[in-house]
Amino acid sequence: MLITTTNNIEGKKIIKYYGLVSGEAILGANIFKDFFAGIRDIVGGRSASYEKELREAKDIAIKEMCEQAIAYGGNAVIAIDLDYETIGQGGSMLMVSASGTAVVIED
């Protein structure tokens, strides 16, 4: 499955549009990761635990979006948009949503 943030694919002709497809992932942040991430934020540096959670949520959202595109009959998704949010009381959960347009491109 070819996926891209652009509205077209250079060198490929889009022969059918199926429309909007999306995928979402919501992951709870672990209390121990929160604690150590807080320490890391105080002393500076990157929070590897949160970065890993965000990557995992992004991968899940994209996978779900691609599965929906395949179910429609598409072989590519164009114009992909990724959104990241914190939800829940105190932002205790991470949400990633991926959306795009399912299409069929020539081989």
C-alpha beads as a LAMMPS data file, in Angstrom:
LAMMPS data file: protein, C-alpha beads

107 atoms
106 bonds

1 atom types
1 bond types

-500.0 500.0 xlo xhi
-500.0 500.0 ylo yhi
-500.0 500.0 zlo zhi

Masses

1 110.0

Atoms # bond

1 1 1 0.000 0.000 0.000
2 1 1 1.449 3.311 -1.082
3 1 1 0.693 6.165 1.304
4 1 1 1.589 9.823 0.933
5 1 1 0.788 13.238 2.344
6 1 1 0.634 14.709 -1.156
7 1 1 -2.500 14.974 -3.303
8 1 1 -1.015 13.001 -6.175
9 1 1 1.750 10.519 -6.858
10 1 1 4.331 11.573 -9.387
11 1 1 4.443 9.215 -12.340
12 1 1 1.227 7.438 -11.327
13 1 1 -2.292 8.006 -12.603
14 1 1 -5.162 7.876 -10.134
15 1 1 -7.929 5.922 -11.813
16 1 1 -10.498 5.763 -9.006
17 1 1 -11.266 7.702 -5.827
18 1 1 -12.994 5.894 -2.955
19 1 1 -13.074 8.751 -0.495
20 1 1 -12.127 9.373 3.105
21 1 1 -10.503 6.666 5.186
22 1 1 -9.279 7.038 8.739
23 1 1 -7.739 5.259 11.667
24 1 1 -7.423 6.195 15.306
25 1 1 -5.355 5.022 18.220
26 1 1 -5.777 6.000 21.848
27 1 1 -3.149 4.822 24.289
28 1 1 -3.085 5.370 28.019
29 1 1 0.131 6.764 29.402
30 1 1 1.636 4.492 32.057
31 1 1 2.009 6.087 35.516
32 1 1 5.665 4.997 35.789
33 1 1 6.447 6.405 32.354
34 1 1 4.729 9.637 33.435
35 1 1 6.883 9.765 36.569
36 1 1 10.168 9.202 34.745
37 1 1 9.147 11.492 31.886
38 1 1 8.479 14.193 34.489
39 1 1 11.962 13.743 35.920
40 1 1 13.422 13.872 32.427
41 1 1 11.486 17.101 31.761
42 1 1 12.908 18.667 34.933
43 1 1 16.538 17.822 34.144
44 1 1 16.150 18.281 30.391
45 1 1 16.391 15.916 27.488
46 1 1 13.976 13.867 25.423
47 1 1 11.344 11.561 26.826
48 1 1 12.017 8.284 25.015
49 1 1 9.007 6.587 26.613
50 1 1 6.576 9.176 25.226
51 1 1 8.283 9.169 21.843
52 1 1 7.860 5.388 21.691
53 1 1 4.166 5.659 22.642
54 1 1 3.561 8.297 19.962
55 1 1 5.269 6.185 17.287
56 1 1 3.226 3.140 18.311
57 1 1 -0.038 5.119 18.218
58 1 1 0.867 6.582 14.800
59 1 1 1.642 3.132 13.408
60 1 1 -1.677 1.751 14.688
61 1 1 -3.672 4.669 13.242
62 1 1 -1.975 4.360 9.829
63 1 1 -2.471 0.575 9.795
64 1 1 -6.207 0.949 10.506
65 1 1 -6.517 3.630 7.800
66 1 1 -4.776 1.368 5.255
67 1 1 -6.969 -1.603 6.201
68 1 1 -10.052 0.532 5.542
69 1 1 -8.637 1.612 2.163
70 1 1 -7.994 -2.040 1.209
71 1 1 -11.553 -2.965 2.239
72 1 1 -12.836 -0.296 -0.174
73 1 1 -10.636 -1.696 -2.953
74 1 1 -7.902 0.947 -2.888
75 1 1 -4.205 0.347 -3.385
76 1 1 -2.997 3.748 -2.152
77 1 1 -3.936 6.529 0.254
78 1 1 -3.198 10.134 -0.659
79 1 1 -3.460 13.462 1.193
80 1 1 -2.758 11.840 4.561
81 1 1 -3.096 14.040 7.623
82 1 1 -1.866 13.005 11.070
83 1 1 -3.257 14.662 14.188
84 1 1 -1.905 14.228 17.713
85 1 1 -3.945 15.058 20.818
86 1 1 -3.933 14.437 24.542
87 1 1 -7.283 13.529 26.003
88 1 1 -8.699 12.515 29.335
89 1 1 -8.363 14.142 32.708
90 1 1 -5.020 15.898 32.831
91 1 1 -4.129 14.694 29.329
92 1 1 -3.593 11.154 30.585
93 1 1 -4.161 9.547 27.185
94 1 1 -2.523 9.990 23.810
95 1 1 -4.622 10.000 20.644
96 1 1 -3.362 9.864 17.097
97 1 1 -5.700 10.022 14.131
98 1 1 -4.735 9.418 10.527
99 1 1 -6.992 10.311 7.620
100 1 1 -6.596 10.395 3.877
101 1 1 -8.256 9.584 0.567
102 1 1 -8.338 5.975 -0.594
103 1 1 -7.581 5.653 -4.320
104 1 1 -6.633 3.159 -6.984
105 1 1 -3.483 3.979 -8.915
106 1 1 -2.200 2.393 -12.092
107 1 1 0.570 -0.150 -11.672

Bonds

1 1 1 2
2 1 2 3
3 1 3 4
4 1 4 5
5 1 5 6
6 1 6 7
7 1 7 8
8 1 8 9
9 1 9 10
10 1 10 11
11 1 11 12
12 1 12 13
13 1 13 14
14 1 14 15
15 1 15 16
16 1 16 17
17 1 17 18
18 1 18 19
19 1 19 20
20 1 20 21
21 1 21 22
22 1 22 23
23 1 23 24
24 1 24 25
25 1 25 26
26 1 26 27
27 1 27 28
28 1 28 29
29 1 29 30
30 1 30 31
31 1 31 32
32 1 32 33
33 1 33 34
34 1 34 35
35 1 35 36
36 1 36 37
37 1 37 38
38 1 38 39
39 1 39 40
40 1 40 41
41 1 41 42
42 1 42 43
43 1 43 44
44 1 44 45
45 1 45 46
46 1 46 47
47 1 47 48
48 1 48 49
49 1 49 50
50 1 50 51
51 1 51 52
52 1 52 53
53 1 53 54
54 1 54 55
55 1 55 56
56 1 56 57
57 1 57 58
58 1 58 59
59 1 59 60
60 1 60 61
61 1 61 62
62 1 62 63
63 1 63 64
64 1 64 65
65 1 65 66
66 1 66 67
67 1 67 68
68 1 68 69
69 1 69 70
70 1 70 71
71 1 71 72
72 1 72 73
73 1 73 74
74 1 74 75
75 1 75 76
76 1 76 77
77 1 77 78
78 1 78 79
79 1 79 80
80 1 80 81
81 1 81 82
82 1 82 83
83 1 83 84
84 1 84 85
85 1 85 86
86 1 86 87
87 1 87 88
88 1 88 89
89 1 89 90
90 1 90 91
91 1 91 92
92 1 92 93
93 1 93 94
94 1 94 95
95 1 95 96
96 1 96 97
97 1 97 98
98 1 98 99
99 1 99 100
100 1 100 101
101 1 101 102
102 1 102 103
103 1 103 104
104 1 104 105
105 1 105 106
106 1 106 107
